[in-house]
């Protein structure tokens, strides 16, 4: 196998070292290309550009493989818990029993949120989108922990910020949910496991105790595990590039939340359900919507379909589809959206347009069915994605800072006006 790629330009040959990863992925290093040749590469949307070398998550889009620190997602979803997966992603290894106990205890210790956070929440209109609220509250945490602004503080202080984020984000999400409904906030219950505690803070009422159904808690736990990391996706790349300026972890995570909000990214799960409900309202005519998705003149896309990397099935969608079946049966819930989703998937996977473009259901296609059955409001689906993705964002930010990676600063090819003299306003047409 070649150790170099050779680039021939204007009679010159430039040697670009080839880097090979532990899964035999190969890329050539262009970090010296501009100083040697004056050339840069251009790859709008970074479809073919590696931003880093990472040890956290491996995915193979052709084979539908996803592993966190080498462990297959199918085994983690089946055997692990979200908090254990968070430890794995952030610290690199599965915890032993003492480590897991201590980790859980640290998180429980920090689940409370300063009462002044409620003043900030009260400032939001009840119709504020929960993702805008969440990113604001994540940034607001810097006000309560100003020491976190110091980019050179010790590793144990960074670890305290990591613990605070994992511990407080679910509380902030639950408080913003009850606040938007004018219901008294529920405080964390340290006797409960992480996800059960979150569900209880969300749904407990002053008038009626919310009993956490273990099947519901397990389904939510799996949803968080499946969303926990996904290598250099849009929001994770955002967290890394914001952190590369030595911005603090709260600000970097807030940036990730805002990137995830987009309907092409984490906002898709909300758009999937809205699309399915629209299909139902329109008489369940899936063919009409598939034709719309195929029409190059129609901006409509089949939400929850397609992926930048998976050009085969998204392993997470496979697991979530099975989970949806199980949770709906367990809850005795008949979600018409689930039937339409299955019809849509079946029709699309037989259609040349989708086959040709290798468009398959992605993680967002079935996750919303489960969250809706659990009682999560549709507009909060991207917020659930954020809770799930938080350990991944943290792990990736930590890796980038530990490797002391340089500030992210892509180049460009300028295609605007060449030099021209200033025109006084009297001479302008
Ligand atoms: C997530 O990157 C990650 O890892 C993301 C994620 C994670 O865990 O972090 O997996 C989470 O974001 C999942 C994706 C959720 N988004 C959606 O479901 C929105 C619908 N899907 C898309 O818009 C699209 O598929 C993307 C954004 C996901 C991927 O877009 P790409 O890779 O940039 O592909 P593209 O836009 O260049 O599309 C290629 C072709 C185009 O057709 P042509 O111009 O070649 O004729 O496929 C078509 C697109 O029009 N196409 C679709 C389609 N997705 C792509 N056509 C109809 N419906 C769709 N959903």
Boltz pocket constraint, residues with backbone or C-beta under 6 A from the ligand:
constraints:
  - pocket:
      binder: B
      contacts: [[A, 227], [A, 229], [A, 230], [A, 232], [A, 233], [A, 234], [A, 263], [A, 264], [A, 265], [A, 266], [A, 268], [A, 293], [A, 294], [A, 300], [A, 301], [A, 302], [A, 303], [A, 304], [A, 305], [A, 306], [A, 307], [A, 308], [A, 309], [A, 357], [A, 359], [A, 362], [A, 363], [A, 364]]
      max_distance: 6.0
